[in-house]
Amino acid sequence: MIIKNGIVFTDNCEFQKTDVTIEEDRIAGVGKSHSQADIDASNLYIIPGLVEIHMHGAMGFDFSDGTDEAFSQLAIFLIQRGVTSFLATSMSLPKPRLELI
């Protein structure tokens, strides 16, 4: 797959208008391609998946809630923002509250 004309975050930690080649679900190359575009990403940013290393909650949910709904809603919230991995961080709650979770 060839993604053409995207604004790509490069190894130099800079944004550059260029193409991205994907082979077997992996980035195979970054740079101008002479192949036809499968996707035209003109004026769109292409960045690697983000990793959230410290998050307690959002959207009225908290990982300390300890519910399937909280985890699901927070995962949806994060994936919609380009986060591909996250570390669910609990809060320093009183021991009786943590024992309920």
C-alpha positions as CSV (number, residue, x, y, z in Angstrom):
1,M,0.0,0.0,0.0
2,I,1.3,3.5,-0.9
3,I,0.1,6.5,1.2
4,K,1.0,9.6,-0.8
5,N,1.6,13.2,0.1
6,G,1.2,12.9,3.8
7,I,2.8,15.2,6.3
8,V,5.0,12.5,7.9
9,F,6.8,12.6,11.3
10,T,10.3,11.4,10.3
11,D,13.3,9.9,12.1
12,N,14.7,13.4,12.3
13,C,11.8,14.4,14.5
14,E,10.5,16.7,11.8
15,F,7.4,16.8,9.7
16,Q,8.0,16.4,5.9
17,K,5.6,16.0,3.0
18,T,6.3,12.6,1.6
19,D,5.0,9.1,0.9
20,V,4.8,6.0,3.1
21,T,5.0,2.4,1.8
22,I,3.3,-0.3,3.8
23,E,4.0,-4.0,3.2
24,E,2.5,-6.8,5.3
25,D,1.1,-4.4,7.9
26,R,4.5,-2.8,8.5
27,I,6.1,0.4,7.3
28,A,8.5,-0.6,4.5
29,G,9.7,2.8,3.5
30,V,9.3,6.5,3.9
31,G,10.1,8.8,0.9
32,K,8.8,9.7,-2.5
33,S,7.3,6.7,-4.3
34,H,6.8,6.5,-8.1
35,S,3.9,4.0,-7.6
36,Q,0.3,4.9,-7.8
37,A,-1.3,6.0,-4.5
38,D,-3.6,3.7,-2.7
39,I,-4.5,6.5,-0.3
40,D,-4.0,10.3,-0.9
41,A,-3.1,11.8,2.5
42,S,-2.7,15.4,1.2
43,N,-2.8,17.8,4.1
44,L,-3.1,14.9,6.6
45,Y,-0.5,14.1,9.3
46,I,1.0,10.6,9.5
47,I,2.5,9.8,12.9
48,P,3.5,6.6,14.7
49,G,0.9,5.2,17.2
50,L,1.2,7.1,20.4
51,V,1.8,5.4,23.8
52,E,0.2,6.8,26.9
53,I,2.4,5.9,29.9
54,H,0.5,7.6,32.7
55,M,-3.3,8.1,32.7
56,H,-5.9,7.9,35.4
57,G,-9.0,8.6,33.4
58,A,-11.1,10.8,31.2
59,M,-14.7,11.4,30.1
60,G,-16.0,10.8,33.6
61,F,-14.3,7.4,33.9
62,D,-11.3,6.4,36.0
63,F,-9.2,3.2,35.9
64,S,-9.7,3.1,39.7
65,D,-13.4,2.5,39.0
66,G,-12.4,-1.1,38.3
67,T,-15.3,-1.7,35.9
68,D,-15.3,-3.2,32.4
69,E,-17.3,-0.1,31.2
70,A,-14.6,2.3,32.5
71,F,-11.8,0.3,30.8
72,S,-13.8,0.0,27.5
73,Q,-14.7,3.7,27.4
74,L,-11.2,4.9,28.2
75,A,-9.8,2.5,25.5
76,I,-12.2,4.0,23.0
77,F,-11.3,7.5,24.0
78,L,-7.6,6.8,23.6
79,I,-7.7,5.0,20.3
80,Q,-9.8,7.8,18.7
81,R,-6.8,10.1,19.5
82,G,-4.1,7.9,18.0
83,V,-3.0,6.1,21.2
84,T,-2.2,2.4,20.4
85,S,-1.0,1.4,23.9
86,F,-1.6,2.7,27.4
87,L,-0.7,2.1,31.0
88,A,-3.8,2.2,33.2
89,T,-2.7,4.2,36.3
90,S,-4.6,3.9,39.6
91,M,-4.9,6.7,42.1
92,S,-3.7,6.7,45.7
93,L,-7.0,6.0,47.3
94,P,-7.6,5.1,50.9
95,K,-7.2,1.4,51.5
96,P,-10.9,0.7,52.2
97,R,-11.8,2.2,48.8
98,L,-9.2,0.2,47.0
99,E,-10.4,-3.0,48.7
100,L,-13.8,-2.4,47.1
101,I,-12.3,-2.4,43.6
